[in-house]
Amino acid sequence: MNVLNLLFTKDGLIYQIIKNKSVLEEKSYFVDEESPKNFISGKLEDALLKQRYDEISVVSALNHFTLMPEGFEDHDSGYDLIAFNAPVDKENTELMLSVNKKFKLQFYYTFPKEFYNKIKDISVPVKFNFSGEKFLNSINNKNNKEIHINLYHNQCEFFAISNKKIILYNNLDVNSEVDFLYFVMFTLSKIGFGINDTYFYVYGETTENETFISELQKFVKNLKVVFDNIPNKNFILN
């Protein structure tokens, strides 16, 4: 069985081709100042046409989202709810929904129609998901107060959990590791999480963000790096 995994971040695309659980190919592409206008779109098309797939799995870490309790059914208001957090372009985006049964939450998020149509045009089964739902589903909540941080390239998402309830979720652009560290510490103070009684768990691009982790270790008592995104191994929390 040939499976194509796609991860979209705010400035990049990572894809992985798997055949019978073995990784055949994995590549990352990120926009920079010299990238052409349709750089990511072109790389997506290349990945889609590399071979015939039996299934495609898509995860969006694009930070245009909102979080609602499971069972919320006013789907027509999804765009308006997202607009409280980020700009919304209804003409050029699809409104998507991901439900997390584990914590009884659901995410509305937008996904670019250009990418959506390219993927659907391949005419094979496709699973769409939001990175926050996938991340939350991988979390094993053990302690009273926890912060779970998933690091990407120039981006991160994190959950604050207290007594098995989600207190806060956010998905941020990270242009400065120091700025993000300040944001985390500021958030702790606002939600009443003490430094000494909060457990921190870090996932994802930990090697790329080692400065952030080393600085965080100076302030917090309980910190564990759960795993690094080793090429051909830990791809988007698999």
LOZATI-659261 format. One record per residue: chain; x, y negated, z of N, C-alpha, C in turn; residue in one letter. Coordinates in Angstrom, 1 decimal, m for minus. Example, Ala and Ser with C-alpha at 12.3 -4.5 7.8 and 13.67 -1.06 7.14 Angstrom:
% LOZATI-659261
PT   chaine      npx      npy      npz     capx     capy     capz      cpx      cpy      cpz   residu
PT        A     13.2      5.7      7.8     12.3      4.5      7.8     13.2      3.3      7.8        A
PT        A     12.8      2.2      7.1     13.7      1.1      7.1     12.9      0.0      7.9        S
This chain:
% LOZATI-659261
PT   chaine      npx      npy      npz     capx     capy     capz      cpx      cpy      cpz   residu
PT        A      0.8      1.2      0.0      0.0      0.0      0.0      0.9     m1.2      0.0        M
PT        A      0.7     m2.1     m1.0      1.4     m3.4     m1.1      0.6     m4.5     m0.4        N
PT        A      1.3     m5.2      0.5      0.6     m6.3      1.2      1.5     m7.6      1.1        V
PT        A      0.8     m8.7      0.8      1.5    m10.0      0.8      1.0    m10.8      2.0        L
PT        A      2.0    m11.1      2.9      1.7    m12.0      4.0      2.1    m13.4      3.6        N
PT        A      1.2    m14.4      3.8      1.5    m15.8      3.6      1.3    m16.6      4.8        L
PT        A      2.3    m17.5      5.1      2.2    m18.4      6.2      2.4    m19.8      5.7        L
PT        A      1.4    m20.7      5.9      1.5    m22.1      5.5      1.7    m23.0      6.7        F
PT        A      2.8    m23.8      6.7      3.0    m24.8      7.7      2.9    m26.1      7.1        T
PT        A      3.1    m27.2      7.9      2.8    m28.5      7.4      3.7    m28.9      6.2        K
PT        A      4.9    m28.3      6.2      5.8    m28.7      5.1      6.4    m27.5      4.4        D
PT        A      5.7    m26.3      4.5      6.4    m25.1      4.0      5.5    m23.9      3.7        G
PT        A      6.1    m22.9      3.1      5.5    m21.7      2.8      6.5    m20.6      3.1        L
PT        A      6.0    m19.6      3.9      6.8    m18.4      4.1      6.0    m17.2      3.6        I
PT        A      6.7    m16.3      2.8      5.9    m15.2      2.4      6.7    m13.9      2.6        Y
PT        A      6.0    m12.8      2.8      6.6    m11.5      3.0      5.8    m10.5      2.3        Q
PT        A      6.6     m9.6      1.5      6.0     m8.5      0.8      6.3     m7.2      1.5        I
PT        A      5.2     m6.5      1.8      5.4     m5.2      2.5      4.8     m4.1      1.7        I
PT        A      5.6     m3.0      1.7      5.1     m1.8      1.1      5.2     m0.6      2.1        K
PT        A      4.0     m0.1      2.4      4.0      1.0      3.4      4.8      0.7      4.7        N
PT        A      4.6     m0.5      5.2      5.2     m1.0      6.5      6.6     m1.4      6.4        K
PT        A      7.2     m1.2      5.2      8.6     m1.6      5.0      8.7     m3.0      4.3        S
PT        A      9.5     m3.9      4.8      9.6     m5.2      4.2     10.5     m5.1      2.9        V
PT        A      9.9     m5.5      1.8     10.6     m5.5      0.5     11.3     m6.9      0.3        L
PT        A     10.6     m7.9      0.7     11.1     m9.3      0.4     10.5    m10.3      1.4        E
PT        A     11.3    m11.2      1.8     10.8    m12.3      2.7     11.5    m13.6      2.3        E
PT        A     10.8    m14.7      2.1     11.4    m15.9      1.7     10.7    m17.1      2.3        K
PT        A     11.4    m18.2      2.6     10.9    m19.4      3.2     11.2    m20.6      2.2        S
PT        A     10.2    m21.5      2.1     10.4    m22.7      1.3      9.9    m23.9      2.1        Y
PT        A     10.7    m24.9      2.2     10.2    m26.1      2.9     10.5    m27.4      2.0        F
PT        A      9.5    m28.3      2.1      9.6    m29.5      1.3     10.7    m30.4      1.9        V
PT        A     11.5    m31.0      1.1     12.4    m32.1      1.5     12.3    m33.3      0.5        D
PT        A     13.2    m34.2      0.7     13.1    m35.5     m0.1     13.3    m35.2     m1.6        E
PT        A     13.9    m34.1     m2.0     14.2    m33.9     m3.4     13.2    m32.9     m4.0        E
PT        A     12.2    m32.4     m3.2     11.3    m31.4     m3.7     10.3    m32.0     m4.7        S
PT        A     10.0    m31.4     m5.8      9.0    m31.9     m6.7      7.6    m31.9     m6.1        P
PT        A      6.7    m32.6     m6.7      5.4    m32.9     m6.1      4.6    m31.6     m5.8        K
PT        A      4.6    m30.6     m6.7      3.8    m29.4     m6.5      4.7    m28.2     m6.1        N
PT        A      5.7    m28.5     m5.3      6.8    m27.5     m4.9      6.1    m26.3     m4.3        F
PT        A      5.3    m26.5     m3.2      4.7    m25.4     m2.5      3.7    m24.6     m3.3        I
PT        A      3.0    m25.4     m4.1      2.0    m24.7     m5.0      2.7    m23.8     m6.0        S
PT        A      3.8    m24.3     m6.5      4.6    m23.4     m7.5      5.1    m22.2     m6.8        G
PT        A      5.7    m22.3     m5.6      6.2    m21.2     m4.9      5.1    m20.2     m4.5        K
PT        A      3.9    m20.7     m4.2      2.8    m19.8     m3.9      2.4    m19.0     m5.2        L
PT        A      2.4    m19.7     m6.3      2.0    m19.0     m7.5      3.1    m17.9     m7.9        E
PT        A      4.3    m18.2     m7.7      5.4    m17.2     m7.9      5.2    m16.0     m7.1        D
PT        A      4.9    m16.2     m5.8      4.7    m15.1     m4.9      3.5    m14.2     m5.3        A
PT        A      2.4    m14.9     m5.7      1.2    m14.2     m6.0      1.4    m13.3     m7.3        L
PT        A      2.3    m13.8     m8.2      2.4    m13.1     m9.4      3.6    m12.1     m9.5        L
PT        A      4.3    m12.0     m8.4      5.5    m11.1     m8.3      5.1     m9.6     m8.6        K
PT        A      3.9     m9.2     m8.1      3.5     m7.8     m8.4      2.0     m7.7     m8.1        Q
PT        A      1.5     m6.5     m8.2      0.1     m6.2     m7.9      0.0     m5.9     m6.4        R
PT        A     m0.9     m6.6     m5.7     m1.1     m6.3     m4.3     m2.4     m5.6     m4.0        Y
PT        A     m2.4     m4.9     m2.9     m3.6     m4.2     m2.5     m4.4     m5.1     m1.5        D
PT        A     m3.6     m6.0     m0.8     m4.2     m6.9      0.2     m3.3     m8.1      0.4        E
PT        A     m4.0     m9.2      0.7     m3.2    m10.5      1.0     m3.7    m11.0      2.3        I
PT        A     m2.8    m11.3      3.2     m3.1    m11.9      4.5     m2.5    m13.3      4.6        S
PT        A     m3.4    m14.2      4.9     m3.1    m15.6      4.9     m3.2    m16.2      6.3        V
PT        A     m2.2    m16.9      6.8     m2.3    m17.6      8.1     m1.9    m19.0      7.8        V
PT        A     m2.8    m19.9      8.3     m2.6    m21.3      8.2     m2.2    m21.9      9.5        S
PT        A     m1.0    m22.6      9.5     m0.6    m23.3     10.7     m0.7    m24.8     10.4        A
PT        A     m1.5    m25.2      9.4     m1.7    m26.6      9.1     m2.5    m27.2     10.2        L
PT        A     m2.1    m28.4     10.7     m2.7    m28.9     11.9     m3.9    m29.8     11.7        N
PT        A     m4.9    m29.2     11.0     m6.2    m29.8     10.8     m7.2    m28.8     11.4        H
PT        A     m7.6    m29.0     12.6     m8.4    m28.0     13.3     m9.3    m28.6     14.4        F
PT        A    m10.2    m27.8     14.9    m10.8    m28.1     16.2    m11.2    m26.8     16.9        T
PT        A    m11.3    m26.8     18.2    m11.5    m25.6     19.0    m12.9    m25.7     19.6        L
PT        A    m13.7    m24.6     19.5    m15.1    m24.6     20.0    m15.3    m23.3     20.7        M
PT        A    m16.3    m23.2     21.6    m16.6    m21.9     22.3    m17.2    m21.0     21.3        P
PT        A    m17.0    m19.7     21.5    m17.5    m18.6     20.6    m19.0    m18.7     20.6        E
PT        A    m19.6    m18.6     19.5    m21.1    m18.7     19.4    m21.6    m20.0     18.9        G
PT        A    m20.7    m21.0     18.8    m21.2    m22.3     18.3    m21.5    m22.1     16.8        F
PT        A    m22.7    m22.5     16.4    m23.2    m22.1     15.1    m23.5    m23.3     14.2        E
PT        A    m23.2    m24.5     14.6    m23.5    m25.7     13.7    m22.3    m25.8     12.8        D
PT        A    m22.2    m24.9     11.9    m21.0    m24.9     11.0    m20.9    m26.1     10.1        H
PT        A    m22.1    m26.7      9.8    m22.1    m27.9      8.9    m21.4    m29.1      9.6        D
PT        A    m21.2    m29.1     10.9    m20.5    m30.2     11.6    m19.0    m29.9     11.7        S
PT        A    m18.5    m28.8     11.1    m17.1    m28.4     11.2    m16.2    m29.5     10.8        G
PT        A    m16.4    m30.1      9.6    m15.6    m31.1      9.1    m15.5    m32.3     10.1        Y
PT        A    m16.7    m32.7     10.6    m16.8    m33.9     11.5    m16.1    m33.6     12.8        D
PT        A    m16.1    m32.4     13.3    m15.4    m32.1     14.5    m13.9    m32.1     14.3        L
PT        A    m13.5    m31.6     13.2    m12.0    m31.7     12.8    m11.6    m33.1     12.7        I
PT        A    m12.4    m34.0     12.2    m12.1    m35.4     12.0    m11.7    m36.1     13.2        A
PT        A    m12.2    m35.6     14.4    m11.8    m36.2     15.7    m10.3    m36.0     15.9        F
PT        A     m9.7    m35.0     15.3     m8.3    m34.6     15.6     m7.4    m35.0     14.4        N
PT        A     m7.9    m35.0     13.2     m7.0    m35.3     12.1     m7.8    m35.7     10.9        A
PT        A     m7.2    m36.4      9.9     m7.9    m36.8      8.7     m8.5    m35.6      8.0        P
PT        A     m9.7    m35.8      7.4    m10.4    m34.7      6.7    m10.6    m35.1      5.2        V
PT        A    m10.3    m34.3      4.3    m10.5    m34.5      2.9    m11.5    m33.4      2.4        D
PT        A    m12.8    m33.7      2.4    m13.8    m32.6      2.1    m13.7    m32.2      0.7        K
PT        A    m13.3    m33.1     m0.2    m13.3    m32.7     m1.7    m12.2    m31.7     m2.0        E
PT        A    m11.1    m31.8     m1.2     m9.9    m31.0     m1.6     m9.5    m29.9     m0.6        N
PT        A    m10.4    m29.7      0.4    m10.2    m28.6      1.4    m11.4    m27.7      1.6        T
PT        A    m11.1    m26.5      1.9    m12.2    m25.6      2.3    m12.3    m25.6      3.9        E
PT        A    m13.5    m25.5      4.4    m13.8    m25.4      5.8    m13.7    m23.9      6.2        L
PT        A    m12.9    m23.6      7.1    m12.6    m22.2      7.5    m13.0    m22.0      8.9        M
PT        A    m13.2    m20.7      9.3    m13.6    m20.4     10.7    m12.8    m19.1     11.1        L
PT        A    m12.2    m19.2     12.3    m11.5    m18.0     12.9    m12.0    m17.8     14.3        S
PT        A    m12.5    m16.6     14.6    m13.1    m16.4     16.0    m12.1    m15.5     16.8        V
PT        A    m11.9    m15.9     18.0    m11.1    m15.1     19.0    m12.0    m14.5     20.0        N
PT        A    m12.2    m13.2     19.9    m13.1    m12.5     20.9    m12.4    m12.4     22.3        K
PT        A    m11.1    m12.3     22.3    m10.4    m12.1     23.5    m10.6    m13.2     24.6        K
PT        A    m10.6    m14.5     24.1    m10.8    m15.6     25.0    m12.2    m16.3     24.7        F
PT        A    m13.0    m15.7     23.8    m14.3    m16.3     23.5    m14.2    m17.7     23.0        K
PT        A    m13.4    m17.9     21.9    m13.2    m19.2     21.3    m13.3    m19.0     19.8        L
PT        A    m13.5    m20.1     19.1    m13.5    m20.1     17.7    m12.8    m21.4     17.2        Q
PT        A    m12.1    m21.3     16.1    m11.4    m22.4     15.5    m12.0    m22.7     14.1        F
PT        A    m12.3    m24.0     14.0    m12.6    m24.5     12.6    m11.3    m25.2     12.1        Y
PT        A    m11.0    m24.9     10.9     m9.8    m25.5     10.3    m10.0    m25.7      8.8        Y
PT        A     m9.3    m26.6      8.2     m9.4    m26.9      6.8     m8.1    m26.3      6.1        T
PT        A     m8.3    m25.8      4.9     m7.3    m25.2      4.1     m7.4    m25.8      2.7        F
PT        A     m6.3    m26.2      2.1     m6.3    m26.8      0.8     m7.0    m25.9     m0.3        P
PT        A     m7.9    m26.5     m1.0     m8.6    m25.8     m2.1     m7.7    m25.3     m3.2        K
PT        A     m6.7    m26.1     m3.5     m5.7    m25.6     m4.5     m5.1    m24.3     m4.1        E
PT        A     m4.7    m24.2     m2.9     m4.1    m22.9     m2.4     m5.1    m21.8     m2.4        F
PT        A     m6.3    m22.2     m1.8     m7.4    m21.2     m1.6     m7.8    m20.6     m3.0        Y
PT        A     m8.0    m21.4     m4.0     m8.4    m20.9     m5.3     m7.3    m20.0     m5.9        N
PT        A     m6.1    m20.4     m5.8     m5.0    m19.6     m6.4     m5.0    m18.2     m5.8        K
PT        A     m5.2    m18.2     m4.5     m5.2    m16.9     m3.8     m6.4    m16.0     m4.1        I
PT        A     m7.5    m16.6     m4.1     m8.8    m15.9     m4.5     m8.8    m15.4     m5.9        K
PT        A     m8.2    m16.2     m6.8     m8.2    m15.8     m8.2     m7.4    m14.5     m8.5        D
PT        A     m6.6    m14.1     m7.6     m5.9    m12.8     m7.7     m6.8    m11.6     m7.7        I
PT        A     m8.0    m11.8     m7.1     m9.1    m10.8     m7.1     m8.7     m9.5     m6.4        S
PT        A     m8.0     m9.7     m5.2     m7.8     m8.6     m4.3     m8.3     m9.0     m2.9        V
PT        A     m8.6     m8.0     m2.0     m9.1     m8.4     m0.7     m8.1     m9.4      0.0        P
PT        A     m8.7    m10.4      0.6     m7.9    m11.5      1.3     m8.4    m11.7      2.7        V
PT        A     m7.5    m11.7      3.7     m7.9    m12.1      5.0     m7.3    m13.4      5.4        K
PT        A     m8.1    m14.4      5.7     m7.7    m15.7      6.1     m7.7    m15.8      7.6        F
PT        A     m6.8    m16.5      8.2     m6.8    m16.7      9.7     m6.1    m18.0     10.0        N
PT        A     m6.4    m18.5     11.2     m5.7    m19.7     11.7     m4.6    m19.3     12.7        F
PT        A     m3.5    m19.9     12.6     m2.3    m19.6     13.4     m2.6    m19.5     14.9        S
PT        A     m3.5    m20.5     15.4     m3.8    m20.6     16.8     m4.6    m19.3     17.2        G
PT        A     m5.5    m18.8     16.4     m6.2    m17.6     16.7     m5.3    m16.4     16.8        E
PT        A     m4.4    m16.3     15.8     m3.4    m15.2     15.7     m2.5    m15.2     16.9        K
PT        A     m2.0    m16.4     17.2     m1.1    m16.6     18.4     m1.8    m16.2     19.7        F
PT        A     m3.0    m16.7     19.9     m3.8    m16.4     21.1     m4.1    m14.9     21.2        L
PT        A     m4.3    m14.3     20.2     m4.6    m12.8     20.2     m3.4    m12.0     20.6        N
PT        A     m2.2    m12.6     20.5     m1.0    m11.8     20.8     m0.5    m12.1     22.2        S
PT        A     m1.2    m13.0     22.9     m0.8    m13.4     24.3     m1.3    m12.4     25.3        I
PT        A     m0.4    m12.0     26.2     m0.7    m11.2     27.4     m0.7    m12.1     28.6        N
PT        A     m1.8    m12.5     29.0     m1.9    m13.4     30.2     m1.9    m12.7     31.5        N
PT        A     m0.8    m13.0     32.3     m0.6    m12.3     33.5     m0.7    m13.2     34.8        K
PT        A     m0.3    m14.4     34.6     m0.1    m15.3     35.8     m1.2    m16.4     35.9        N
PT        A     m1.3    m17.1     37.0     m2.3    m18.1     37.2     m2.2    m19.2     36.2        N
PT        A     m1.0    m19.8     36.0     m0.8    m20.9     35.1      0.3    m20.6     34.2        K
PT        A      0.0    m20.7     32.9      1.0    m20.3     31.8      0.9    m21.3     30.7        E
PT        A      2.1    m21.6     30.1      2.2    m22.4     28.9      2.9    m21.4     27.8        I
PT        A      2.2    m21.2     26.7      2.7    m20.4     25.6      3.1    m21.3     24.5        H
PT        A      4.3    m21.3     24.0      4.8    m22.2     22.9      5.3    m21.4     21.7        I
PT        A      4.7    m21.6     20.6      5.1    m20.9     19.3      5.7    m22.0     18.4        N
PT        A      7.0    m21.8     18.1      7.8    m22.7     17.4      7.9    m22.4     15.9        L
PT        A      7.7    m23.4     15.1      7.9    m23.2     13.6      9.0    m24.2     13.2        Y
PT        A      9.2    m24.3     11.9     10.1    m25.3     11.3      9.5    m26.7     11.4        H
PT        A     10.1    m27.5     12.3      9.6    m28.9     12.5      8.1    m28.9     12.9        N
PT        A      7.7    m27.9     13.6      6.3    m27.9     14.1      6.2    m26.9     15.2        Q
PT        A      5.2    m27.0     16.1      4.9    m26.0     17.1      3.4    m26.1     17.5        C
PT        A      3.0    m25.0     18.1      1.7    m25.0     18.7      1.8    m24.4     20.1        E
PT        A      0.9    m24.8     21.0      1.0    m24.3     22.4     m0.3    m24.2     23.1        F
PT        A     m0.4    m23.2     24.0     m1.6    m23.0     24.8     m1.3    m23.3     26.3        F
PT        A     m2.2    m23.9     27.0     m2.1    m23.9     28.4     m3.2    m23.1     28.9        A
PT        A     m2.9    m22.1     29.8     m3.9    m21.1     30.3     m3.9    m21.1     31.8        I
PT        A     m5.0    m21.2     32.4     m5.2    m21.1     33.9     m6.3    m20.1     34.2        S
PT        A     m5.9    m19.1     35.0     m6.9    m18.1     35.4     m7.6    m17.5     34.3        N
PT        A     m6.9    m17.2     33.2     m7.4    m16.5     32.0     m8.4    m17.4     31.2        K
PT        A     m8.3    m18.7     31.4     m9.1    m19.6     30.6     m8.2    m20.6     29.9        K
PT        A     m8.6    m20.9     28.7     m7.8    m21.8     27.9     m8.1    m23.3     28.4        I
PT        A     m7.1    m23.9     28.8     m7.2    m25.3     29.3     m6.9    m26.3     28.1        I
PT        A     m6.0    m25.9     27.3     m5.6    m26.8     26.2     m4.9    m26.1     25.1        L
PT        A     m5.1    m26.5     23.8     m4.4    m26.0     22.7     m4.0    m27.2     21.8        Y
PT        A     m2.8    m27.2     21.3     m2.5    m28.3     20.3     m1.5    m27.7     19.3        N
PT        A     m1.4    m28.4     18.2     m0.5    m28.0     17.1      0.1    m29.3     16.6        N
PT        A      1.4    m29.4     16.8      2.1    m30.7     16.6      3.2    m30.6     15.6        L
PT        A      3.4    m31.8     14.9      4.7    m32.0     14.2      5.8    m32.2     15.2        D
PT        A      6.9    m31.6     15.0      8.1    m31.8     15.9      9.2    m32.3     15.1        V
PT        A      9.3    m33.6     15.1     10.5    m34.3     14.5     11.6    m34.4     15.4        N
PT        A     11.4    m34.4     16.7     12.4    m34.5     17.7     12.1    m33.6     18.8        S
PT        A     13.1    m32.7     19.1     12.9    m31.8     20.2     12.8    m32.5     21.6        E
PT        A     13.4    m33.6     21.7     13.3    m34.3     23.0     11.9    m34.9     23.1        V
PT        A     11.4    m35.4     22.0     10.0    m36.0     22.1      9.0    m34.9     22.5        D
PT        A      9.2    m33.7     21.9      8.3    m32.6     22.2      8.4    m32.2     23.7        F
PT        A      9.6    m32.2     24.2      9.9    m31.8     25.6      9.1    m32.8     26.5        L
PT        A      9.2    m34.1     26.1      8.5    m35.1     26.9      7.0    m34.9     26.9        Y
PT        A      6.5    m34.5     25.7      5.1    m34.3     25.5      4.6    m33.2     26.4        F
PT        A      5.4    m32.1     26.4      5.1    m30.9     27.3      5.0    m31.3     28.7        V
PT        A      6.0    m32.0     29.2      6.1    m32.4     30.6      4.9    m33.4     30.9        M
PT        A      4.6    m34.3     30.0      3.5    m35.2     30.2      2.2    m34.5     30.3        F
PT        A      2.0    m33.5     29.4      0.8    m32.6     29.4      0.6    m31.9     30.7        T
PT        A      1.7    m31.4     31.3      1.6    m30.6     32.5      1.1    m31.5     33.6        L
PT        A      1.5    m32.8     33.7      1.1    m33.7     34.7     m0.4    m34.0     34.6        S
PT        A     m0.9    m34.1     33.3     m2.3    m34.5     33.1     m3.2    m33.3     33.4        K
PT        A     m2.8    m32.1     33.3     m3.7    m30.9     33.5     m3.5    m30.3     34.9        I
PT        A     m2.6    m30.9     35.6     m2.4    m30.4     37.0     m1.6    m29.1     37.1        G
PT        A     m0.7    m28.9     36.2      0.2    m27.7     36.2      1.5    m28.2     36.8        F
PT        A      1.9    m27.6     38.0      3.2    m27.9     38.6      4.4    m27.2     37.9        G
PT        A      5.5    m27.8     37.9      6.7    m27.3     37.3      7.1    m25.9     37.9        I
PT        A      7.0    m25.8     39.2      7.5    m24.6     39.9      6.5    m23.4     39.8        N
PT        A      5.2    m23.7     39.6      4.3    m22.6     39.6      3.7    m22.3     38.2        D
PT        A      4.3    m22.9     37.2      3.9    m22.6     35.8      4.9    m21.7     35.1        T
PT        A      4.4    m20.7     34.4      5.3    m19.8     33.7      5.2    m20.2     32.2        Y
PT        A      6.4    m20.3     31.6      6.6    m20.7     30.2      7.0    m19.5     29.4        F
PT        A      6.3    m19.3     28.2      6.7    m18.3     27.3      6.9    m18.9     25.9        Y
PT        A      8.0    m18.6     25.3      8.4    m19.2     24.0      8.5    m18.1     22.9        V
PT        A      8.0    m18.4     21.7      7.9    m17.5     20.6      8.4    m18.2     19.4        Y
PT        A      8.7    m17.4     18.3      8.9    m18.0     17.0     10.3    m18.4     16.7        G
PT        A     10.5    m19.6     16.1     11.8    m20.0     15.6     12.7    m20.6     16.8        E
PT        A     13.0    m19.7     17.7     13.7    m20.1     18.9     15.2    m20.4     18.6        T
PT        A     15.8    m19.7     17.7     17.2    m20.1     17.4     17.3    m21.4     16.8        T
PT        A     16.4    m21.8     15.9     16.3    m23.1     15.2     16.1    m24.2     16.2        E
PT        A     15.4    m23.9     17.3     15.0    m24.9     18.3     15.7    m24.6     19.6        N
PT        A     16.9    m24.1     19.6     17.6    m23.8     20.8     17.9    m25.0     21.7        E
PT        A     18.0    m26.2     21.1     18.2    m27.4     21.9     17.0    m27.7     22.8        T
PT        A     15.8    m27.5     22.2     14.6    m27.7     23.0     14.5    m26.7     24.2        F
PT        A     14.8    m25.4     23.9     14.7    m24.4     24.9     15.8    m24.7     26.0        I
PT        A     17.0    m25.0     25.7     18.0    m25.3     26.7     17.6    m26.5     27.5        S
PT        A     17.0    m27.5     26.9     16.6    m28.7     27.7     15.4    m28.3     28.6        E
PT        A     14.5    m27.5     28.1     13.3    m27.1     28.9     13.8    m26.3     30.1        L
PT        A     14.8    m25.5     29.9     15.3    m24.7     31.1     15.9    m25.5     32.2        Q
PT        A     16.3    m26.7     31.9     16.8    m27.6     33.0     15.7    m28.1     33.9        K
PT        A     14.4    m28.0     33.4     13.3    m28.6     34.2     12.4    m27.5     34.8        F
PT        A     12.3    m26.4     34.1     11.3    m25.4     34.6     12.0    m24.2     35.3        V
PT        A     11.2    m23.6     36.2     11.8    m22.5     37.0     11.6    m21.1     36.3        K
PT        A     10.4    m21.0     35.6     10.1    m19.7     35.0      9.9    m19.8     33.5        N
PT        A     10.9    m19.3     32.8     10.9    m19.4     31.3     11.4    m18.1     30.7        L
PT        A     10.6    m17.7     29.7     11.0    m16.4     29.0     10.8    m16.6     27.5        K
PT        A     11.9    m16.3     26.8     11.8    m16.3     25.3     11.3    m14.9     24.9        V
PT        A     10.1    m14.8     24.4      9.4    m13.5     24.1     10.1    m12.9     22.9        V
PT        A     10.2    m13.6     21.8     11.0    m13.1     20.7     11.4    m14.2     19.7        F
PT        A     12.4    m14.0     19.0     12.8    m14.9     17.9     12.3    m14.3     16.6        D
PT        A     12.0    m15.2     15.6     11.5    m14.8     14.3     12.7    m14.2     13.5        N
PT        A     13.1    m13.0     13.8     14.2    m12.4     13.1     13.7    m12.1     11.7        I
PT        A     14.5    m12.5     10.7     14.1    m12.1      9.3     13.8    m10.7      9.1        P
PT        A     12.7    m10.4      8.4     12.2     m9.1      8.1     11.7     m8.3      9.3        N
PT        A     11.5     m9.0     10.4     11.0     m8.3     11.6      9.8     m9.0     12.2        K
PT        A     10.0    m10.0     13.0      8.9    m10.7     13.7      8.4    m11.8     12.8        N
PT        A      7.5    m11.5     11.9      7.0    m12.5     11.0      5.6    m12.9     11.5        F
PT        A      5.4    m14.2     11.8      4.1    m14.7     12.3      3.4    m13.8     13.3        I
PT        A      4.1    m13.4     14.3      3.5    m12.7     15.4      3.0    m11.3     15.0        L
PT        A      3.5    m10.7     14.0      3.1     m9.3     13.7      3.5     m8.4     14.8        N
